[in-house]
């Protein structure tokens, strides 16, 4: 990524966050501030500031006198993330079904049917977020967005491996929402979320 000299911290932050969420860097991998700065011809300060922002979002760990590391997860944490995601989305679908933005998800259906596979992860994320955003509950939404970043770090690569099955499940889910069939929508969503059940799917490394 070419760094524009304007808003260096914001640009480094966005670049590193994208790499972390896409698993272009490994869980637990050290992020060398000097190497990042030299690679892009910038000073250390914006790199450190960007990494501190990522640490505040719990995507990076700041270890005093050691450095910054991509967050890693224990097996228990991975399974907790899976459970909490399911709790958020099933709850919101059940309680705020009528509030889901039909125009947005109708547009997403067209993207699932006709969009390029490389954008699948963004379509997937958008649909699931729309279910939670329907709650209009800022506390619930904030906790979900923090959790879903961790989920994306762990499992986004599975979307490509399972994209055809997941694509059809998303289309079926959208159809049920548009038809007003809440019971069927909940059945599809539960089955979809239940496909990733165990921590080994995340390919996590043992933490030192």
DAWOVEN-V771853 format. One record per residue. N is the residue number from 1. RES is the residue in one small letter. PSI is psi in degrees with one decimal (NA if undefined). D_FIRST is the distance of its C-alpha to the first C-alpha in Angstrom with 2 decimals. Layout:
# DAWOVEN-V771853
N/RES/PSI/D_FIRST  N/RES/PSI/D_FIRST
This chain:
# DAWOVEN-V771853
1/x/125.7/0.00  2/x/131.1/3.81  3/x/119.6/6.26  4/x/140.1/9.37  5/x/-10.6/12.47  6/x/134.7/14.04  7/x/55.6/14.13  8/x/-44.5/12.03  9/x/-44.6/13.54  10/x/-41.6/12.85  11/x/-40.5/9.11  12/x/-42.0/9.09  13/x/-48.8/11.71  14/x/-41.7/10.10  15/x/-47.7/7.12  16/x/-38.9/10.01  17/x/-42.8/12.43  18/x/-43.2/10.81  19/x/-41.0/10.70  20/x/-47.0/14.23  21/x/-30.4/15.63  22/x/-0.6/14.57  23/x/32.4/16.07  24/x/-16.3/13.24  25/x/147.8/14.90  26/x/153.0/18.67  27/x/133.4/21.03  28/x/-2.5/22.41  29/x/140.3/19.80  30/x/139.1/19.47  31/x/107.3/16.24  32/x/111.0/16.72  33/x/-40.1/15.94  34/x/-42.2/16.58  35/x/-41.7/14.35  36/x/-44.3/11.30  37/x/-45.5/12.45  38/x/-37.2/13.18  39/x/-35.3/10.00  40/x/5.8/8.31  41/x/39.7/11.75  42/x/171.7/12.84  43/x/171.0/16.03  44/x/-30.7/16.93  45/x/-51.1/18.16  46/x/-29.8/15.15  47/x/-46.4/13.95  48/x/-41.4/17.53  49/x/-40.9/17.92  50/x/-41.7/15.03  51/x/-35.3/16.59  52/x/-39.2/19.97  53/x/-42.6/19.02  54/x/-33.9/17.94  55/x/-38.3/21.24  56/x/-27.0/23.13  57/x/2.0/21.91  58/x/29.2/23.16  59/x/-19.3/19.96  60/x/146.7/19.95  61/x/129.6/23.12  62/x/107.5/23.76  63/x/112.5/26.45  64/x/133.9/28.28  65/x/8.3/28.44  66/x/-54.1/26.33  67/x/-167.2/22.77  68/x/138.5/20.39  69/x/141.5/20.47  70/x/136.4/19.14  71/x/138.1/22.24  72/x/166.5/24.66  73/x/143.1/27.64  74/x/165.2/31.25  75/x/-39.9/32.96  76/x/-40.2/34.89  77/x/-40.5/31.82  78/x/-46.5/30.31  79/x/-31.4/33.60  80/x/-41.8/33.90  81/x/-44.2/30.57  82/x/-42.1/31.91  83/x/-43.6/35.17  84/x/-38.6/33.79  85/x/-45.7/31.53  86/x/-42.1/34.62  87/x/-45.7/36.70  88/x/-52.4/34.40  89/x/-41.6/34.01  90/x/-41.9/37.59  91/x/-47.4/39.00  92/x/-39.1/37.09  93/x/-38.9/37.94  94/x/-41.4/41.57  95/x/-20.0/41.95  96/x/28.2/39.75  97/x/-45.0/40.03  98/x/-19.0/41.41  99/x/-8.4/38.63  100/x/133.2/35.75  101/x/102.9/34.28  102/x/-32.6/35.66  103/x/-42.5/33.85  104/x/-47.1/30.41  105/x/-25.3/31.35  106/x/-40.9/33.07  107/x/-38.0/29.86  108/x/-35.4/28.14  109/x/-43.6/30.96  110/x/-37.4/30.18  111/x/-40.0/26.54  112/x/-36.5/27.74  113/x/-34.0/30.22  114/x/-10.1/28.23  115/x/164.4/24.50  116/x/142.9/22.19  117/x/-30.3/22.22  118/x/-18.2/18.45  119/x/6.5/18.79  120/x/-43.3/21.75  121/x/-40.2/20.32  122/x/-38.1/19.50  123/x/-43.4/23.00  124/x/-49.9/24.56  125/x/-42.0/23.18  126/x/-43.9/24.24  127/x/-48.4/27.74  128/x/-37.2/28.43  129/x/-36.7/27.25  130/x/-34.5/29.57  131/x/-41.9/32.47  132/x/-38.2/31.91  133/x/-24.0/31.14  134/x/-20.0/34.56  135/x/-26.8/36.17  136/x/26.7/35.15  137/x/106.2/35.59  138/x/-35.2/32.95  139/x/-44.0/33.86  140/x/-44.3/33.66  141/x/-43.8/30.38  142/x/-43.2/28.74  143/x/-35.5/29.97  144/x/-44.9/28.80  145/x/-37.2/25.21  146/x/-46.1/25.01  147/x/-40.3/26.61  148/x/-26.2/24.54  149/x/-42.7/21.29  150/x/-41.9/23.14  151/x/-45.0/24.41  152/x/-41.9/21.02  153/x/-39.5/19.89  154/x/-36.7/23.10  155/x/0.9/23.74  156/x/-33.1/20.95  157/x/-21.1/21.02  158/x/-25.6/24.70  159/x/-38.2/24.03  160/x/-42.2/23.15  161/x/-32.7/26.17  162/x/21.0/28.46  163/x/-37.1/26.97  164/x/-45.9/30.15  165/x/-47.1/32.44  166/x/-38.9/30.20  167/x/-47.0/29.67  168/x/-37.4/33.45  169/x/-39.4/34.03  170/x/-42.4/31.73  171/x/-43.7/33.55  172/x/-40.0/36.88  173/x/-45.9/35.97  174/x/-43.2/35.03  175/x/-42.2/38.27  176/x/-39.4/40.32  177/x/-44.9/38.82  178/x/-30.9/39.49  179/x/-9.3/43.01  180/x/19.0/43.70  181/x/84.0/44.38  182/x/-42.8/43.26  183/x/-45.0/45.04  184/x/-38.0/43.40  185/x/-42.9/39.96  186/x/-38.4/40.45  187/x/-44.9/41.61  188/x/-43.9/38.55  189/x/-44.0/36.11  190/x/-45.4/37.97  191/x/-41.5/37.96  192/x/-47.7/34.27  193/x/-26.9/33.35  194/x/-7.4/35.91  195/x/-33.1/34.27  196/x/103.4/32.08  197/x/-27.2/34.89  198/x/152.8/34.32  199/x/-27.7/31.92  200/x/-22.0/31.60  201/x/-22.9/29.57  202/x/-9.1/26.73  203/x/43.0/26.76  204/x/151.7/26.87  205/x/152.7/27.60  206/x/135.6/30.60  207/x/141.9/29.89  208/x/NA/31.26
